[in-house]
């Protein structure tokens, strides 16, 4: 058995500051989907704590920028929509969807106003199928390198991500540190006890439920239980589940049955609170009744997980113990996550 990282890391504001600086600022982050970006469209998002605006100008190119006016730092965009320009509500500095500064009131009163140098600050943007990612760090690696083998594994399962259609976004805030939320995702040791409905249809036994870690990608593979008699019908084109985690904070869920993906980040707000969202996608021909059943099934698992992560946070925040231990086989992906996190924070 191996020890966990110190419990103090889950409650320390200083650790969270270092995580934002050393982990999230230079990591590729899922922020939304191409369905939010018609020609002449935009949406506002966050990469960690960094405010981002993603645009698609008339030339069809997807771009991303810091969502900060170059004048005084006010956000230039809220929500999503279609428009030709983005205008800061503070002093009406106006930018094109290509990021260029189009107008700044009274700029003609300034000597040699550097308009060409005051466009929105660009950040890297990329897509995998309909999924949009950004990276606000300097000189980021290509998105394809960051994703590792995940796209190939998804394709091997028989899922065509390019054909998926966005269905809905689920959002919540949890009273738990972001690392606790990630670690809960990274093991199914708790599933037999805490997720009886899930364990009725997915074989979560140590012999059947496979784990793999490679680089920053951690994956779990759960076959359909042969004797399962659960409420969720999982027969269909996809023969088994894949649950992927891309360090530091991206979760990707694919259930057996018909074409489906839910994808979203685990976003730290404070040491004690975490924001989560999942975008749900389905194949264009998937029946609504099956979608409704899967959404209800996943919602039940999510409500059970809320109680678990908030309970763990309450325990580690109490200061009663310095750290915990990990089961070397069943919780190996947590060990992998903690090793990557500790290495990023090391002096």
N, C-alpha and C positions, 0 to 999 in steps of 0.2 A: 504494500500500500504506500501511497505517496501523500505528503501533506498538500493542502490547498495553499493558495496565496493567502497572505494575512487577511483576517477579517476586517482589519482597519482600512484596507484598500477599498472596501465597499461603502465607506461612510465619509471618507476624507475629501474635503473640498480641494486640497492641494493635489491629490491624486487625480481627481477629475480634471483639474486645470492641465496637468501634464498629459492626460489622455487626449484632451482636445488638441493640444499642441503637437504631440508626437504620434498620435494614431489617426484621429479623424481628419485633421487638416490636410493630410496627403493621401487619404484612402479614397478609392472609387466608391461612390455612394449611389444607390438606387433612389431616384427622386420622383419618378412618374412614368408615363407611357405616351407613345406617339399619338394615341387617340386624343390627347389633350392639346395637340399641336397641329391644328389645321393650318393651311397656308395663311400667314398673317396672324398666327396665334402665339400665346405665351402662357406660362404658368409659373407661379412663385413656389419655392420650396426651400428646404434647408439641407445642407450637407454637414451633418453634425450640428454645430451651432452656427455655421456659416450661412448667411442668407444668400439664396441663389435665385436668379430668374432664367428660365429656359425659353428660347424663342424659336420660331420658324418664320423667317422673312419670306418675301415674295420669290426669292431664288430657290426656295425649298430646303435650304441648309438649316440643320438644327444647331443652334449655338447656345452657350451658357455664359452667364456673367455674374459677378458679385451683384447682388440686389442692393446696391448702395450708390446713391447719387454722388458724383465726384465733387460736388460742391460742399455739402455738409454731412453726407453719410445717411440721409434719410432713405428708406426703401422706395424704389421707384415703381414697384408692382405689388399688388395684392391679389390673391386668388388666381383665377385663370380667365381667359377670354380671347377675343379677336379684336385687334386694333392695329393701326399703322405705326403708332409710336407709343412710348412709355414716358409719362410725365411725372416728375417728382411733385408731390402735393405741397411741398414746403415753399419752394421758390420758382416752381414751374420750369426748371431745366428739363428739356425734352430730348429724348433719345430715339433713334430708329431701332427697329428690331435687329439690325445688324450691329447695334451697340454704339454707333456714332452719335456724337452730340449734335443735334440739329439746331437747337436754339437755347439761349440763355439770356433772360431779360436783362437789359442794360449792359450786356457785354460790349456793346459798341462804345461805351464810355470808358472802357479799359484800354490802356495802351498795349498793343500787340497781344490781344487776348488769344491764348493758345487753344483755340477750339478743337483743332485736330488732335490734341494731346489729352483731351478730357472726355473721351468716350468711356462707356462702362468698362470696367476691368474684366477681361475675358478669362474664363476658366475652361478646362477641357471638358468636352461632352462626347458621349458615345452611346451606341445602341446595341442591344442583342435582341433580335426580333422586335417586339413592340416595347421593350423595356429600356428606359432612358437612364443613363448614369452620368454623373459629373464627378470631377476631381479638381478641387480648389488648390492643390499643392503645386509647387514648382516642378516642371519637367516630369510629369507623371508617366509611368509605364503605359504601354498600350492596354486598352480595356481587355482585349482578347487574352493578353498574358495574365492579367489579374483574375479573370474568370477561370483560368485553368482548364481542367477537363470537364467542367460542369456542362457546357453546351453539348459536347460530344456524348456525355452520358444521357442527357435528356433526349437527344436525337436517337440514340440506340434504343431507348425505351419505346420509340415509335411516336413521339410527340413532336409535332411541327409547330414550333413557337410562332412562326410567321403567320400561321392561320388563326391564332387565338384572338378572341374578342374580349375587350374589357367588360366586366359585369358590374362590379361595385368596389368601393373602398371601405374597409373597416378600420376604425381608429379607436384608440383608447389610451389612457394614462394609468400607469401602475405605480403603486407605492413601494418601489423596490429599485435597487441599483441596477443599471443596465447590464452589468456582468452577470448578475444573478439570473436575469431574464435569458441571456444567451446560454448560460450553463444549463438551465432547465431544458432549453430546446435541444441541447447537445447530448442528452441521454434519455433512454427509454427504460432505464432501470426502475423508474417510478411508475411506469405505465400500467403494469398489472394491478397495482394497488390503487393508484389515483385516477386512472382512466379506464374503468371497466368496460365502457361502451367501445372504446378504441380497441382494447385487447380482445373483445369478442370477434372482431373482424380482421385484425392484423395480428399475425403471429409475432409476439414480442419476446418469446423465449430466447435465452442466450444462444441456443443452437441455431435458430432461424433468423434472428434479427441481426443483420451484418453491419459493421462499422468500418469506416475507412478514413484515413487522414493523409492528405498529400499537399505539401506546401501550405497555403492558407485555406484550402478547401477541406471541409469535413463533411462526410456523407453517411447517411443511414438508409438501409434498404430493408423494407418490411414486406414479406410475402403475405398474400391473403391466407387467412386461417382456413384450412380445408373444412373444418367442422363448424365454421362460424355461422351463427344464426342471429347476427345483429340486425339493427334497424336500418343499416346502410347497405344498399346493394352495390357491390363493387366489381361485378363482372362487366367486362367491356374491352375496348381496344388496348388499354394499358394494363399489363399483367401484374404489376407490383408497384409498390410505392417507392418514391425517392424523396428524401428530405435532406436538403443541402444547406450548409452554412459556410458563407464566405467571410473569413475574418477581415475586419473586426466585428461586423454587426448585421450582415445580410442573411435573411432566412428565405428559403425557397421550398415550398411544399407541393408535392405531386402525389395525389392519391390514385390508387388503382381504379379502373373503370373507364370512364369516358374522358376525353381530353380536358385537362384542368391544370392550372397553376395558381398558387397564391404566393406573392413575393412582396417583401417589404423589410425595412430596416428596424433595428432596435436603437432608439435615439436617446442618449442621456440628456435629461433636463437639469437635474440637480443630483447630488450624491444619493438622494432618497427617492427620486422620481424618474420614470422612464416613459417616453412617448413611443407608441407602436402604431404602425399602420400596415395593412396588407391590401394589396390590389389583387382582386380575384379575376381570373381569365378562364374562359371556357371555349371549346371548339364551337364553330358557328352552327353546328347541327345538334348540339347537345340539348336534350329536352329540358324544359323549365322545371318539371317535377323532379328530375334527378339533381339539377342545380340546387333546388330548394332543400332537398334532403341532405346534400353535401354541406351546404351552408349551415344547416341546423346541427349536423353532426360535428362540424368543426367549431361552431360556437360553443357547444357543450364542452369540448376539450379545452377551449380557451378560457371558459369560466372556471374550470377545474384548475387550470394552470395559474390563474390569478391568485387563488387562495394559496397555492404552493409558493410562488415567488415572494408574495408579500409576507408570508409566514417566515420564510428563510431570512428575508431582510430584517424583520423584527428581531429574529434570533441573533444574527451576526452583529446588529447594531447595539445589542444590549451590553457588549463588552465582557460577557461572561467567559468566553473562550477566545484564545488567540487565533486559532485556525481549525479547519476540519481535515478530513482524510478522503481520499478517492479510491474507489474500487478499481483496481488496475485494468480489468477487462471491460466491465460494464460502463465505466466512466472515463475511458481512455480519451475520448474527444474533448472532455472538459480539461484533462491534463494538457492536451495539445493547445487548446484555447488559452489556458493560463500561461503556458510556456511562451507563446507568441506575445501575449500581453506584457508579461514580465520583461521579455527581451526588449520590447519597444520602450518601456519605461526606465530601463537600466541606465544609470549614469555612465 
